[in-house]
C-alpha cells in the first residue's frame, strides 16, 4: 500500500510537470484527486487495512495528497504567468514594433503636386515642354535682344551642338517661360489645323489658353539659395479681355490656397523682357503677417515675376496682340516651398543631396 501511494505521488508529480497548459493540468488533477481519481480511490482502500497500520498509511496518504495539491497549485501559477506573458507580448501596444522603412514623395514632388492641384481647380492645364530647348524659345521669341546678359555663359548652359539656322543655339531651359512660346505656337498651329472645320461650322471660340508648365530649369549657380537645377512653375492665360485684374485675382487665389488664408499678395512694378507691364509679386511674411520682423524686415517676401504678355511675344508666336491679351507668371517651386511657414532649410542644395536623414523629416 505504501509503495502504491509513493508510485501515485511520483506519477502525479511527473504528469503535473509535463502539463503545458491549464487544461491539461486540470485533467491531471481529476485523474488523481477527482472523485474517482487514483489517489481518492486508494485512500478509500485505507479502511480495508488492519487497524494498527491504518494510522501510518493514513498519514502517508495525507502527505501524498498535500504534495500533489501543492505541486498542482505551483504549476498553475507558473502556467498562468507564462500565458499572461505571451498575451502581453501579443497585445502590448506600447512595445516598440519593427517598422519596415517606408518611403514618401520627395519634398519638391509634394510641392509640385500641391501647386498643380491648386491651379487645376481654376482650369489650368498642365503642360510639359522640352528641357533642352532652342534659343528661340528660351530667349528670342520672349523678346530678349541678342546681347542680353541672360544669354551669357555664366547664366545659361549651352549645348555643344550645331545651332539651328532659324532657332539658334541649344540650351538647357533657364526658365519655364520657354513653355509660353511653345504653348502659344501649339495653339496657333492647332487653330490652323481646325480652320476648315471652323469655316464649315461657323463656330469660332478664338484663342484661349490656361497653361501651367512645371519643369526643371538650369542655371550656372550653386550656393545656399541656388542649385544648378531647380524647378519653376509658369502660368499663362491668353484670351480676349484678359487684364491685370485677372492676374491679381489668380495670384491672390494661389497665395491663399498655398500659404494659407492669412497671407496676402501684392504686385510691384518691375521689368521683364517678355511682359509689359511687368511686376514682382510679394507675399506677406508667414511669421509677422506683414508687420515686419527680424526674418523678413519689411513684412513682405518676394515670390517671383509676373506681367501682361508683351505684344512682341504674341507677334513672335503668330497671335494678334490687338485682339488678344494675356498674363503670365513664373515662380520657383523650391522658393515657394521655403516660404511656406514651418519649413526652414538653411541650404537649398540639401534638397538634392539625397541624404535620407534630411529627406525623412518631411
Ligand atoms: N522667367 C522669369 C525668371 O525666370 C520669371 C517670370 C517673370 C516669368 C515674369 C513670367 C513673368 O511668366 O511674367 O526669372
Boltz pocket constraint, residues with backbone or C-beta under 6 A from the ligand:
constraints:
  - pocket:
      binder: B
      contacts: [[A, 174], [A, 175], [A, 176], [A, 177], [A, 234], [A, 235], [A, 272], [A, 274], [A, 275], [A, 279], [A, 304], [A, 305], [A, 306], [A, 307], [A, 308], [A, 327], [A, 328], [A, 329], [A, 330], [A, 331]]
      max_distance: 6.0
